[in-house]
Amino acid sequence: MGKKCRLIACEEAWSIPEVAAELKKVANSPTQSADKLLVKGIYDAEADTSGYGKMDFLGGLLDVEEQRLPQMDEHGVDMHLLTLTAPGVQMFDADTATDLAALANDKMAEICAKYPKRFAGLGSFAPQSPKRAAKEVERVMGELKLNGLVVNGHTNGDYFDDYRFWPIFEAAEATNATIYIHPRGPSDTLKGPLMDYAMDSAMWAYGVEVATNMLRMMAGGVFDRFPNLKICVGHMGEMVPFFIWRINFMHSRAQKVGRAPKTERSMEEYFKDNFVFTTSGVEDPLALRYAIDRMGVENVIWAIDYPYQPMKPAVDFIENFACSDEEMHALCHGNAERVFHIAPE
């Protein structure tokens, strides 16, 4: 890379004790949500039967200064884009979720103000209450001056093609805020055969859940109503870039025979125009090269997925990736600066 390239990691999980305490209640509730396995493992390790508790993710989520910053320094990571970790506030009642999202956003803003060269942040909101969520979007981007928004997949089984969520998108488009859709466990109507063999989370179900949300938004006309809305997803695009030809072809056929509503653009055009995606948790050079060549380097952003993924392999992966200097700078910081309003150095 010649001189050192600025490294901005753009899907770095974080939390606050108040959200952790509320999620511990969820872990001990009678919910049958697919998220319960991971929630119990992280937030109630003594009762954990999933194996997640052995990984001590909670310490990494709640910490900024004692563990995270020294690791960033050790591995040459200049900045983390902090995101309130999944399932965020979306398993709570609307009032609790709204209050905790605001509290988390306040605390995130304090961290970013204290370490402006090391941390940026994506604000949270409670989709359970869309009009209040829209107000929080405005506060996040205005008063708090955070860098965008994060939300976690479905909300009570509903996806973002539902018009009830459109006040959120209206506020995001008006404030030029990219919304990062992070995975959570699949909805009750989707989870069925995904719950065995550890397929319930990052191995398979997370990608299925987010990709389903993405395709519903595209096919459901969300981007016809909000043509400048920008969505970010992780994990090398949650499989969509690798299936886009077939998605595009089959959707066009469905429209011709009346099985899908007409849209102003094709699925591929929506994906290229309205989505960007990160490399988080996919350290495969062949996948990254395909993503760049097929979707354009301007739509791909480097990420680690800390603390769920270790820093060193993610840094080694990107620093050893065979590409031009122009591509490297776009992947490592240029696209992040543009999409998430991070000041260039």
HELIX and SHEET records of a PDB file:
HELIX    1   1 PRO A   17  ALA A   27  1                                  11    
HELIX    2   2 LYS A   36  TYR A   43  1                                   8    
HELIX    3   3 ALA A   45  ALA A   47  5                                   3    
HELIX    4   4 TYR A   52  MET A   55  5                                   4    
HELIX    5   5 PHE A   57  LEU A   62  1                                   6    
HELIX    6   6 ARG A   68  HIS A   75  1                                   8    
HELIX    7   7 ALA A   94  LYS A  114  1                                  21    
HELIX    8   8 PRO A  130  MET A  141  1                                  12    
HELIX    9   9 TYR A  163  PHE A  165  5                                   3    
HELIX   10  10 TRP A  166  ALA A  174  1                                   9    
HELIX   11  11 ASP A  188  LYS A  191  1                                   4    
HELIX   12  12 GLY A  192  MET A  195  5                                   4    
HELIX   13  13 ALA A  205  ALA A  219  1                                  15    
HELIX   14  14 VAL A  222  ARG A  225  1                                   4    
HELIX   15  15 HIS A  235  GLU A  238  1                                   4    
HELIX   16  16 VAL A  240  LYS A  256  1                                  17    
HELIX   17  17 MET A  267  ASN A  274  1                                   8    
HELIX   18  18 PRO A  285  MET A  295  1                                  11    
HELIX   19  19 VAL A  297  ASN A  299  5                                   3    
HELIX   20  20 MET A  311  GLU A  319  1                                   9    
HELIX   21  21 ASP A  325  HIS A  329  1                                   5    
HELIX   22  22 ALA A  330  GLY A  334  3                                   5    
HELIX   23  23 ASN A  335  VAL A  339  1                                   5    
SHEET    1   A 3 ILE A   8  TRP A  14  0                                        
SHEET    2   A 3 MET A  79  LEU A  84  1                                        
SHEET    3   A 3 PHE A 119  LEU A 122  1                                        
SHEET    1   B 5 LEU A 149  ASN A 152  0                                        
SHEET    2   B 5 ILE A 179  HIS A 182  1                                        
SHEET    3   B 5 ILE A 231  VAL A 233  1                                        
SHEET    4   B 5 PHE A 275  THR A 278  1                                        
SHEET    5   B 5 VAL A 300  ILE A 301  1                                        
END                                                                             
